[in-house]
């Protein structure tokens, strides 16, 4: 579901929606599209999820950096405004 292959409600069963999601993932990963969540599919999913988490972490880190820079800039702007008598 995190990667967008499965959009239905999670119900704990391996039904047609799950099989279709697995096949779509297998196709994107250039694996045999048999709908079976076997060792190759599991390994590919783990690798993709690891990369996804790494990408997400990088974006979050960059957003934090930008937020800190923005706060510093706003503090400087406010300091300059106070020094010239503007609010």
Secondary structure, 3 states (H helix, E strand, C coil): CCCCCCCCCCCCCCCHHHHHHHHHHHHHCCCCCCCCCCHHHHHHHHHHHHHHHHHHHHHHHHHHHHHHHHHHHHHHHHHHHHHHCCC
